Amino acid sequence: MLTPSKFQAEISKHHDQMYALLKDNPWLIPATLSMQVIPVALGVHGFWKNRQLSKQLKIERERTKQLALQQVENVTTKVKTATEQTHCPTFIHDHLCKHFTH
């Protein structure tokens, strides 16, 4: 394990090497920067797209709920009109009509 003084010396040595490399090759700065910006841009784009799709999913769910409520209202209206037309109570009407003619 490195002692603090050796660790500091290694860090200084590494910094000096990186400074010399960048001093000799200044084109590495924009290339390195672009390599770091591309993943960030992809992450931001993915986050934004996910947010848009989440909103669209919520809208579709609400639309589905509204359609389901409309269908339930239509069925209850049909059931109410059907029960008014029958001459026997609803809970026994289906059973009796299946087995007997009246």
Secondary structure, 3 states (H helix, E strand, C coil): CCCHHHHHHHHHHHHHHHHHHHHHCCCHHHHHHHHHHHHHHHHHHHHHHHHHHHHHHHHHHHHHHHHHHHHHHHHHHHHHHHHHHCCCCHHHHHHHHHHCCC
